[in-house]
Protein backbone atom coordinates (compact mmCIF):
# COMPACT_ATOMS: atom_id res chain seq x y z
CA UNK A 1 0.00 0.00 0.00
CA UNK A 2 1.38 3.38 -1.02
CA UNK A 3 1.24 5.83 1.90
CA UNK A 4 2.61 9.22 0.86
CA UNK A 5 2.74 11.95 3.50
CA UNK A 6 6.03 13.88 3.07
CA UNK A 7 6.71 16.52 0.41
CA UNK A 8 9.68 14.71 -1.14
CA UNK A 9 7.84 11.38 -1.24
CA UNK A 10 5.71 12.81 -4.04
CA UNK A 11 8.85 13.33 -6.13
CA UNK A 12 9.89 9.74 -5.42
CA UNK A 13 6.41 8.55 -6.36
CA UNK A 14 6.41 10.51 -9.64
CA UNK A 15 9.90 9.17 -10.45
CA UNK A 16 8.58 5.64 -10.08
CA UNK A 17 5.45 6.32 -12.12
CA UNK A 18 7.01 8.52 -14.84
CA UNK A 19 10.79 7.89 -14.64
CA UNK A 20 11.62 9.15 -18.14
CA UNK A 21 9.12 11.99 -18.30
CA UNK A 22 10.54 15.52 -18.42
CA UNK A 23 9.88 17.06 -15.03
CA UNK A 24 11.86 20.30 -15.28
CA UNK A 25 12.95 22.56 -18.14
CA UNK A 26 15.33 25.34 -17.13
CA UNK A 27 18.06 27.23 -19.01
CA UNK A 28 18.07 24.81 -21.95
CA UNK A 29 18.39 21.87 -19.54
CA UNK A 30 15.75 19.15 -19.44
CA UNK A 31 15.68 16.78 -16.50
CA UNK A 32 13.48 13.73 -16.06
CA UNK A 33 11.85 12.69 -12.81
CA UNK A 34 14.41 9.90 -12.53
CA UNK A 35 17.29 12.38 -12.84
CA UNK A 36 15.93 14.85 -10.30
CA UNK A 37 15.19 12.03 -7.88
CA UNK A 38 18.72 10.65 -8.26
CA UNK A 39 20.46 14.04 -8.01
CA UNK A 40 18.50 15.10 -4.94
CA UNK A 41 19.21 11.74 -3.26
CA UNK A 42 22.93 12.16 -3.89
CA UNK A 43 22.80 15.66 -2.41
CA UNK A 44 20.91 14.30 0.60
CA UNK A 45 23.63 11.68 1.18
CA UNK A 46 26.31 14.37 0.98
CA UNK A 47 24.45 16.62 3.40
CA UNK A 48 24.19 13.77 5.88
CA UNK A 49 27.90 13.01 5.41
CA UNK A 50 28.56 16.68 6.23
CA UNK A 51 26.79 16.11 9.53
CA UNK A 52 23.33 17.49 8.75
CA UNK A 53 20.87 16.25 11.35
CA UNK A 54 17.10 16.03 11.19
CA UNK A 55 15.46 19.45 11.55
CA UNK A 56 18.70 21.32 10.69
CA UNK A 57 18.10 24.34 8.48
CA UNK A 58 19.73 24.73 5.06
CA UNK A 59 19.74 28.05 3.18
CA UNK A 60 19.51 28.02 -0.61
CA UNK A 61 20.84 31.36 -1.86
CA UNK A 62 20.45 30.95 -5.62
CA UNK A 63 18.43 32.35 -8.50
CA UNK A 64 15.75 30.19 -10.09
CA UNK A 65 17.77 27.24 -11.39
CA UNK A 66 18.05 23.47 -11.67
CA UNK A 67 20.30 23.52 -8.59
CA UNK A 68 17.61 25.29 -6.55
CA UNK A 69 15.08 22.55 -7.32
CA UNK A 70 17.54 19.75 -6.60
CA UNK A 71 18.56 21.48 -3.36
CA UNK A 72 14.95 21.76 -2.23
CA UNK A 73 14.36 18.02 -2.48
CA UNK A 74 17.84 17.00 -1.33
CA UNK A 75 17.38 18.98 1.89
CA UNK A 76 14.00 17.36 2.55
CA UNK A 77 15.31 13.87 1.85
CA UNK A 78 18.09 14.46 4.38
CA UNK A 79 15.47 15.38 6.98
CA UNK A 80 16.39 19.06 6.89
CA UNK A 81 14.40 22.28 6.62
CA UNK A 82 14.77 24.38 3.46
CA UNK A 83 15.12 28.17 3.42
CA UNK A 84 15.04 29.47 -0.16
CA UNK A 85 16.12 33.10 -0.45
CA UNK A 86 15.80 35.56 -3.31
CA UNK A 87 18.99 35.68 -5.35
CA UNK A 88 18.98 39.49 -5.13
CA UNK A 89 18.93 39.62 -1.31
CA UNK A 90 21.53 41.98 0.17
CA UNK A 91 24.16 41.13 2.78
CA UNK A 92 22.45 42.78 5.77
CA UNK A 93 19.25 40.74 5.43
CA UNK A 94 21.20 37.59 4.56
CA UNK A 95 23.25 38.02 7.75
CA UNK A 96 20.07 38.39 9.81
CA UNK A 97 18.46 35.27 8.33
CA UNK A 98 21.61 33.18 8.77
CA UNK A 99 21.78 34.31 12.40
CA UNK A 100 18.06 33.96 13.10
CA UNK A 101 17.65 30.54 11.49
CA UNK A 102 20.87 29.04 12.87
CA UNK A 103 21.39 27.40 9.49
CA UNK A 104 23.89 24.54 9.35
CA UNK A 105 24.56 24.68 5.59
CA UNK A 106 24.29 27.32 2.87
CA UNK A 107 24.13 26.51 -0.85
CA UNK A 108 25.01 29.35 -3.21
CA UNK A 109 26.62 30.30 -6.50
CA UNK A 110 30.21 31.48 -6.87
CA UNK A 111 28.94 34.79 -8.27
CA UNK A 112 27.33 35.59 -4.93
CA UNK A 113 30.58 35.32 -2.96
CA UNK A 114 30.93 39.11 -2.35
CA UNK A 115 27.43 39.37 -0.82
CA UNK A 116 28.00 36.26 1.28
CA UNK A 117 31.42 37.46 2.42
CA UNK A 118 29.90 40.68 3.81
CA UNK A 119 26.98 38.79 5.33
CA UNK A 120 29.24 36.45 7.27
CA UNK A 121 30.99 39.28 9.13
CA UNK A 122 30.49 38.78 12.90
CA UNK A 123 28.25 35.77 12.29
CA UNK A 124 27.77 33.85 15.53
CA UNK A 125 26.55 30.63 13.94
CA UNK A 126 28.67 27.91 12.32
CA UNK A 127 27.74 26.74 8.86
CA UNK A 128 29.22 24.87 5.93
CA UNK A 129 29.13 26.11 2.34
CA UNK A 130 28.27 24.37 -0.92
CA UNK A 131 29.33 26.28 -4.03
CA UNK A 132 27.64 26.09 -7.42
CA UNK A 133 29.65 27.36 -10.39
CA UNK A 134 33.00 26.77 -12.02
CA UNK A 135 35.08 29.27 -10.06
CA UNK A 136 37.25 27.78 -7.31
CA UNK A 137 38.17 31.16 -5.78
CA UNK A 138 35.25 31.28 -3.31
CA UNK A 139 36.34 27.95 -1.82
CA UNK A 140 39.72 29.49 -1.05
CA UNK A 141 38.43 32.82 0.30
CA UNK A 142 36.25 31.53 3.13
CA UNK A 143 37.39 29.91 6.37
CA UNK A 144 34.17 27.88 6.62
CA UNK A 145 34.23 24.26 5.34
CA UNK A 146 33.42 24.47 1.63
CA UNK A 147 32.33 21.90 -0.92
CA UNK A 148 31.87 22.06 -4.69
CA UNK A 149 28.45 21.18 -6.10
CA UNK A 150 29.96 19.41 -9.11
CA UNK A 151 32.11 17.24 -6.85
CA UNK A 152 29.10 16.24 -4.77
CA UNK A 153 27.24 15.01 -7.84
CA UNK A 154 30.29 13.70 -9.74
CA UNK A 155 29.94 10.09 -8.58
CA UNK A 156 26.19 9.97 -9.15
CA UNK A 157 24.68 7.61 -11.69
CA UNK A 158 21.17 8.83 -12.61
CA UNK A 159 20.29 5.33 -13.75
CA UNK A 160 21.01 3.91 -10.30
CA UNK A 161 18.37 4.83 -7.75
CA UNK A 162 19.62 5.71 -4.29
CA UNK A 163 17.14 4.44 -1.72
CA UNK A 164 17.25 6.56 1.40
CA UNK A 165 15.42 5.78 4.61
CA UNK A 166 12.47 8.08 5.22
CA UNK A 167 13.53 10.59 7.85
CA UNK A 168 10.64 12.18 9.68
CA UNK A 169 6.87 12.41 9.85
CA UNK A 170 4.46 14.93 8.37
CA UNK A 171 4.32 17.08 11.53
CA UNK A 172 8.03 17.92 11.05
CA UNK A 173 9.04 21.28 9.64
CA UNK A 174 9.75 21.23 5.91
CA UNK A 175 10.55 24.88 5.25
CA UNK A 176 11.00 28.37 6.63
CA UNK A 177 9.77 31.10 4.29
CA UNK A 178 11.07 34.51 5.33
CA UNK A 179 8.79 37.47 4.79
CA UNK A 180 8.75 41.08 6.02
CA UNK A 181 7.44 41.81 9.51
CA UNK A 182 6.08 44.93 11.17
CA UNK A 183 9.29 45.30 13.21
CA UNK A 184 11.38 45.70 10.07
CA UNK A 185 13.13 42.36 10.51
CA UNK A 186 12.08 39.41 8.32
CA UNK A 187 10.13 36.61 9.99
CA UNK A 188 10.51 32.93 9.17
CA UNK A 189 7.11 31.29 8.65
CA UNK A 190 7.21 27.64 9.72
CA UNK A 191 5.62 25.16 7.29
CA UNK A 192 5.32 21.47 8.08
CA UNK A 193 5.13 18.71 5.50
CA UNK A 194 1.47 18.32 6.43
CA UNK A 195 0.77 22.04 5.83
CA UNK A 196 2.42 22.00 2.41
CA UNK A 197 0.89 18.74 1.19
CA UNK A 198 -2.59 19.66 2.43
CA UNK A 199 -2.78 23.10 0.81
CA UNK A 200 -1.10 21.86 -2.39
CA UNK A 201 -3.75 19.13 -2.73
CA UNK A 202 -6.48 21.73 -2.29
CA UNK A 203 -5.08 23.98 -5.02
CA UNK A 204 -4.47 21.04 -7.37
CA UNK A 205 -8.10 20.02 -6.85
CA UNK A 206 -9.72 23.33 -7.79
CA UNK A 207 -7.31 23.93 -10.69
CA UNK A 208 -8.07 20.41 -11.91
CA UNK A 209 -4.37 19.69 -12.49
CA UNK A 210 -3.21 16.43 -14.02
CA UNK A 211 0.00 14.87 -15.34
CA UNK A 212 -0.83 16.43 -18.72
CA UNK A 213 -0.26 19.96 -17.38
CA UNK A 214 2.85 21.94 -18.30
CA UNK A 215 3.38 24.94 -16.03
CA UNK A 216 5.40 28.04 -16.87
CA UNK A 217 6.89 29.62 -13.72
CA UNK A 218 8.63 33.01 -13.97
CA UNK A 219 8.16 33.78 -10.26
CA UNK A 220 11.05 33.47 -7.78
CA UNK A 221 11.17 30.22 -5.80
CA UNK A 222 11.75 32.32 -2.66
CA UNK A 223 8.15 33.52 -3.13
CA UNK A 224 5.65 30.88 -1.98
CA UNK A 225 3.54 31.39 -5.11
CA UNK A 226 6.55 30.44 -7.25
CA UNK A 227 7.76 27.68 -4.92
CA UNK A 228 4.43 25.86 -4.95
CA UNK A 229 4.50 25.63 -8.76
CA UNK A 230 7.36 23.16 -8.31
CA UNK A 231 5.89 21.39 -5.28
CA UNK A 232 2.45 20.94 -6.84
CA UNK A 233 3.65 19.93 -10.30
CA UNK A 234 5.89 17.21 -8.89
CA UNK A 235 2.90 15.98 -6.87
CA UNK A 236 0.63 15.55 -9.88
CA UNK A 237 3.40 14.42 -12.21
CA UNK A 238 3.39 17.29 -14.70
CA UNK A 239 6.19 19.41 -16.15
CA UNK A 240 7.53 22.80 -15.00
CA UNK A 241 9.27 25.27 -17.29
CA UNK A 242 11.30 27.40 -14.87
CA UNK A 243 12.51 30.85 -15.90
CA UNK A 244 14.70 33.17 -13.86
CA UNK A 245 12.17 35.98 -14.27
CA UNK A 246 9.74 37.59 -16.72
CA UNK A 247 12.19 39.69 -18.71
CA UNK A 248 11.26 39.71 -22.40
CA UNK A 249 7.67 39.35 -23.61
CA UNK A 250 8.77 37.77 -26.87
CA UNK A 251 10.70 35.05 -25.03
CA UNK A 252 7.71 34.26 -22.81
CA UNK A 253 5.31 34.00 -25.74
CA UNK A 254 7.75 31.74 -27.57
CA UNK A 255 7.90 29.46 -24.53
CA UNK A 256 4.11 29.44 -24.20
CA UNK A 257 3.87 28.26 -27.80
CA UNK A 258 6.93 25.98 -28.03
CA UNK A 259 6.38 24.08 -24.79
CA UNK A 260 2.58 23.96 -25.17
CA UNK A 261 2.10 25.56 -21.76
CA UNK A 262 -1.24 24.76 -20.09
CA UNK A 263 -0.94 26.75 -16.84
CA UNK A 264 0.63 30.16 -16.21
CA UNK A 265 0.69 31.75 -12.72
CA UNK A 266 0.92 35.54 -12.93
CA UNK A 267 0.81 38.70 -10.81
CA UNK A 268 -0.62 42.06 -11.96
CA UNK A 269 2.72 43.34 -13.29
CA UNK A 270 2.94 40.30 -15.57
CA UNK A 271 -0.67 40.80 -16.67
CA UNK A 272 0.21 44.32 -17.85
CA UNK A 273 3.19 43.03 -19.83
CA UNK A 274 0.99 40.38 -21.47
CA UNK A 275 -1.69 42.93 -22.35
CA UNK A 276 0.82 45.42 -23.76
CA UNK A 277 2.42 42.88 -26.11
CA UNK A 278 1.41 43.80 -29.65
CA UNK A 279 2.18 40.53 -31.47
CA UNK A 280 0.03 38.08 -29.53
CA UNK A 281 -1.80 36.90 -32.65
CA UNK A 282 1.48 35.55 -34.07
CA UNK A 283 1.66 32.82 -31.42
CA UNK A 284 -0.36 29.65 -30.98
CA UNK A 285 -1.63 29.70 -27.39
CA UNK A 286 -4.35 27.12 -27.91
CA UNK A 287 -2.85 24.77 -25.30
CA UNK A 288 -3.05 27.38 -22.51
CA UNK A 289 -5.81 26.21 -20.16
CA UNK A 290 -5.64 28.62 -17.23
CA UNK A 291 -4.06 31.71 -15.68
CA UNK A 292 -3.90 32.23 -11.94
CA UNK A 293 -3.40 35.52 -10.15
CA UNK A 294 -2.66 36.26 -6.52
CA UNK A 295 -0.47 38.60 -4.41
CA UNK A 296 -2.48 41.68 -5.45
CA UNK A 297 -5.93 41.76 -7.03
CA UNK A 298 -6.14 42.16 -10.78
CA UNK A 299 -7.91 45.37 -11.75
CA UNK A 300 -11.32 44.53 -13.21
CA UNK A 301 -10.39 46.18 -16.50
CA UNK A 302 -7.35 43.91 -16.81
CA UNK A 303 -9.54 40.86 -16.25
CA UNK A 304 -11.86 41.99 -19.07
CA UNK A 305 -8.91 42.59 -21.41
CA UNK A 306 -7.30 39.23 -20.59
CA UNK A 307 -10.57 37.42 -21.28
CA UNK A 308 -10.85 39.21 -24.62
CA UNK A 309 -7.22 38.40 -25.46
CA UNK A 310 -7.49 34.75 -24.35
CA UNK A 311 -11.19 33.81 -24.54
CA UNK A 312 -10.49 30.06 -24.19
CA UNK A 313 -8.44 30.46 -21.00
CA UNK A 314 -9.84 30.17 -17.47
CA UNK A 315 -8.75 32.97 -15.13
CA UNK A 316 -8.55 32.26 -11.40
CA UNK A 317 -8.46 35.25 -9.06
CA UNK A 318 -7.04 34.14 -5.72
CA UNK A 319 -5.99 35.48 -2.34
CA UNK A 320 -3.49 34.18 0.17
CA UNK A 321 -0.65 35.08 2.46
CA UNK A 322 2.48 33.14 3.28
CA UNK A 323 1.15 32.26 6.75
CA UNK A 324 -1.41 29.97 5.10
CA UNK A 325 -0.26 29.86 1.47
CA UNK A 326 -3.73 30.08 -0.14
CA UNK A 327 -7.05 31.12 1.38
CA UNK A 328 -9.62 31.86 -1.33
CA UNK A 329 -10.24 31.51 -5.04
CA UNK A 330 -12.92 32.76 -7.40
CA UNK A 331 -14.20 30.10 -9.83
CA UNK A 332 -13.74 31.40 -13.40
CA UNK A 333 -17.46 31.07 -14.10
CA UNK A 334 -18.12 33.68 -11.37
CA UNK A 335 -15.91 36.38 -12.92
CA UNK A 336 -18.77 38.15 -14.66
CA UNK A 337 -20.94 38.32 -11.54
CA UNK A 338 -18.15 39.07 -9.03
CA UNK A 339 -15.25 40.62 -11.01
CA UNK A 340 -13.73 42.42 -7.99
CA UNK A 341 -13.94 39.46 -5.62
CA UNK A 342 -11.24 37.00 -4.56
CA UNK A 343 -13.93 34.36 -4.09
CA UNK A 344 -14.57 32.02 -1.19
CA UNK A 345 -12.45 29.66 0.90
CA UNK A 346 -10.46 26.96 -0.90
CA UNK A 347 -11.35 23.29 -0.20
CA UNK A 348 -10.54 22.20 3.38
CA UNK A 349 -10.42 25.78 4.65
CA UNK A 350 -12.89 28.05 6.46
CA UNK A 351 -12.90 31.85 6.67
CA UNK A 352 -14.88 34.39 8.67
CA UNK A 353 -14.73 38.14 9.29
CA UNK A 354 -14.43 39.53 12.82
CA UNK A 355 -14.70 43.12 14.07
CA UNK A 356 -12.50 44.63 16.80
CA UNK A 357 -14.65 43.07 19.52
CA UNK A 358 -14.43 39.58 18.03
CA UNK A 359 -17.98 39.64 16.66
CA UNK A 360 -18.55 37.97 13.30
CA UNK A 361 -19.76 40.63 10.87
CA UNK A 362 -22.47 40.34 8.27
CA UNK A 363 -22.65 41.20 4.55
CA UNK A 364 -21.42 44.68 3.72
CA UNK A 365 -19.57 45.14 7.03
CA UNK A 366 -15.81 45.35 7.35
CA UNK A 367 -13.93 42.77 9.39
CA UNK A 368 -10.53 41.14 9.73
CA UNK A 369 -10.24 37.89 7.77
CA UNK A 370 -9.65 34.92 10.08
CA UNK A 371 -8.61 31.57 8.61
CA UNK A 372 -9.08 28.02 9.88
CA UNK A 373 -7.68 24.86 8.32
CA UNK A 374 -4.60 22.71 7.78
CA UNK A 375 -3.28 25.41 5.45
CA UNK A 376 -2.60 27.56 8.55
CA UNK A 377 1.15 27.30 9.18
CA UNK A 378 2.85 26.76 12.55
CA UNK A 379 3.86 30.32 13.39
CA UNK A 380 7.02 32.45 13.23
CA UNK A 381 10.47 31.04 13.91
CA UNK A 382 12.05 32.47 17.09
CA UNK A 383 9.12 34.85 17.61
CA UNK A 384 6.71 33.37 20.19
CA UNK A 385 5.04 36.69 21.07
CA UNK A 386 4.26 37.55 17.45
CA UNK A 387 3.13 33.97 16.85
CA UNK A 388 0.71 34.18 19.77
CA UNK A 389 -0.72 37.44 18.38
CA UNK A 390 -1.28 36.20 14.82
CA UNK A 391 -1.79 32.44 15.29
CA UNK A 392 -4.35 32.10 18.08
CA UNK A 393 -5.79 29.12 19.91
CA UNK A 394 -9.14 28.04 18.53
CA UNK A 395 -12.11 26.37 20.21
CA UNK A 396 -10.77 22.83 19.92
CA UNK A 397 -7.50 21.35 21.26
CA UNK A 398 -4.67 21.95 18.80
CA UNK A 399 -6.76 24.24 16.59
CA UNK A 400 -5.00 27.37 15.30
CA UNK A 401 -6.77 30.39 13.87
CA UNK A 402 -4.82 32.75 11.65
CA UNK A 403 -5.64 36.43 12.05
CA UNK A 404 -4.63 37.73 8.64
CA UNK A 405 -4.33 41.45 9.36
CA UNK A 406 -6.34 42.07 6.18
CA UNK A 407 -9.72 43.81 6.25
CA UNK A 408 -12.41 42.39 3.96
CA UNK A 409 -16.10 42.72 3.19
CA UNK A 410 -18.41 39.97 1.96
CA UNK A 411 -21.56 40.20 -0.12
CA UNK A 412 -24.90 38.46 0.43
CA UNK A 413 -23.61 35.29 -1.25
CA UNK A 414 -20.47 35.16 0.88
CA UNK A 415 -17.98 36.29 -1.80
CA UNK A 416 -15.05 38.18 -0.28
CA UNK A 417 -13.64 41.59 -1.27
CA UNK A 418 -10.29 42.93 -0.04
CA UNK A 419 -10.49 46.40 1.55
CA UNK A 420 -7.11 47.23 3.13
CA UNK A 421 -4.28 46.08 5.37
CA UNK A 422 -4.82 46.44 9.12
CA UNK A 423 -1.15 47.20 9.80
CA UNK A 424 1.19 49.38 7.76
CA UNK A 425 2.89 46.58 5.80
CA UNK A 426 2.99 47.38 2.09
CA UNK A 427 2.01 44.73 -0.43
CA UNK A 428 3.86 45.46 -3.67
CA UNK A 429 4.60 43.24 -6.65
CA UNK A 430 3.33 40.27 -4.69
CA UNK A 431 5.69 40.83 -1.75
CA UNK A 432 4.94 42.13 1.73
CA UNK A 433 7.35 44.91 2.58
CA UNK A 434 8.06 46.49 5.96
CA UNK A 435 8.16 50.32 5.75
CA UNK A 436 10.48 50.32 8.75
CA UNK A 437 13.09 48.27 6.91
CA UNK A 438 13.15 50.82 4.07
CA UNK A 439 13.12 53.74 6.51
CA UNK A 440 16.10 52.28 8.38
CA UNK A 441 18.00 51.99 5.11
CA UNK A 442 17.14 55.54 4.05
CA UNK A 443 18.35 56.90 7.40
CA UNK A 444 21.73 55.26 6.81
CA UNK A 445 22.34 57.72 3.97
CA UNK A 446 24.55 60.60 5.03
CA UNK A 447 22.43 63.73 4.84
CA UNK A 448 19.07 62.06 5.58
CA UNK A 449 17.59 63.29 8.86
CA UNK A 450 14.23 61.47 8.83
CA UNK A 451 12.26 59.24 6.51
CA UNK A 452 8.71 57.90 6.35
CA UNK A 453 7.54 55.24 3.90
CA UNK A 454 3.96 54.44 2.88
CA UNK A 455 2.20 52.44 0.19
CA UNK A 456 0.08 54.21 -2.42
CA UNK A 457 -2.53 52.45 -4.55
CA UNK A 458 -1.25 51.27 -7.91
CA UNK A 459 -3.18 49.24 -10.50
CA UNK A 460 -0.07 47.32 -11.57
CA UNK A 461 1.91 46.81 -8.36
CA UNK A 462 -1.00 46.69 -5.94
CA UNK A 463 0.80 49.32 -3.91
CA UNK A 464 3.75 51.45 -4.94
CA UNK A 465 6.34 52.47 -2.34
CA UNK A 466 6.55 56.18 -1.59
CA UNK A 467 9.25 57.72 0.61
CA UNK A 468 9.06 61.11 2.34
CA UNK A 469 12.55 62.33 3.23
CA UNK A 470 13.77 65.18 5.44
CA UNK A 471 17.38 66.19 4.72
CA UNK A 472 19.84 67.65 7.20
CA UNK A 473 20.29 71.41 6.98
CA UNK A 474 22.31 72.50 3.99
CA UNK A 475 22.29 69.08 2.33
CA UNK A 476 21.47 68.79 -1.36
CA UNK A 477 20.95 65.08 -2.00
CA UNK A 478 19.14 64.24 -5.23
CA UNK A 479 16.55 61.54 -5.92
CA UNK A 480 19.17 59.72 -7.98
CA UNK A 481 21.45 59.56 -4.91
CA UNK A 482 18.64 58.03 -2.85
CA UNK A 483 17.72 55.49 -5.53
CA UNK A 484 21.35 54.47 -6.05
CA UNK A 485 21.84 53.74 -2.34
CA UNK A 486 18.53 51.87 -2.11
CA UNK A 487 19.33 49.77 -5.18
CA UNK A 488 22.64 48.77 -3.60
CA UNK A 489 21.16 47.94 -0.19
CA UNK A 490 17.60 46.75 -0.75
CA UNK A 491 15.98 44.05 -2.84
CA UNK A 492 14.56 45.33 -6.10
CA UNK A 493 10.92 45.25 -5.00
CA UNK A 494 11.77 47.39 -1.93
CA UNK A 495 13.26 50.35 -3.81
CA UNK A 496 10.90 53.37 -3.55
CA UNK A 497 8.91 54.18 -6.66
CA UNK A 498 8.23 57.76 -5.54
CA UNK A 499 10.44 60.09 -3.47
CA UNK A 500 9.32 63.39 -1.96
CA UNK A 501 11.74 65.71 -0.15
CA UNK A 502 9.91 67.59 2.63
CA UNK A 503 10.99 70.07 5.30
CA UNK A 504 9.33 68.08 8.10
CA UNK A 505 7.20 65.02 8.73
CA UNK A 506 3.74 65.33 10.32
CA UNK A 507 3.74 64.02 13.91
CA UNK A 508 1.12 63.00 16.43
CA UNK A 509 1.18 63.90 20.14
CA UNK A 510 3.61 61.12 21.11
CA UNK A 511 6.15 62.17 18.49
CA UNK A 512 5.40 59.35 16.04
CA UNK A 513 5.03 60.10 12.35
CA UNK A 514 1.38 60.53 11.37
CA UNK A 515 1.30 58.09 8.47
CA UNK A 516 -2.48 58.22 8.31
CA UNK A 517 -2.14 61.90 7.36
CA UNK A 518 0.45 61.05 4.68
CA UNK A 519 -1.77 58.29 3.25
CA UNK A 520 -4.87 60.50 3.17
CA UNK A 521 -2.80 63.32 1.67
CA UNK A 522 -1.99 61.05 -1.27
WODA-V621510 format. One line per field, one symbol per residue. psi: psi as a letter, one per 30 degrees, with the letter a starting at -180 (. if undefined). A space follows every 50 residues. Layout:
psi->???
This chain:
psi->kkjjfleffeeeeeeeeiegkkekkkhgkkkleeeeeeeeeeeeeeeeef gklkfkkkkjillkleeeeeeeeeeeefgakkjklkfgkleeeeeeeeee fhkfkkklkefgeeeeeeffkgkflkllkkkklfkfeefffkfkkkkkee eegegkjffjkjjkkkjllfflkelkjklklfffkkkjkjkleeeeeeee eeeeeffhllffkjkkjgkkffkeeeefeeeeefeggakkjkleljekee eeeeeeeeghkfkjklleeeeeeefgkfgeffkjgffjelkkkadkkkke eeeeeeeeeiffkkkjklkllffgdkelljkefgeefhfglgblklkhkk llkkaffgkklakflklkkkkklffkafakkgieeeefeejlkaelkfkk kjjfgkklllaffgkkkkelkeagkkjkhfkkkjeeeeeeeeffkkfkel kkklkkkkfefdkkkkkkkkllkgkhkleeeeeeeeefflleffkkekkk klflkklafgflkifeeeeee.
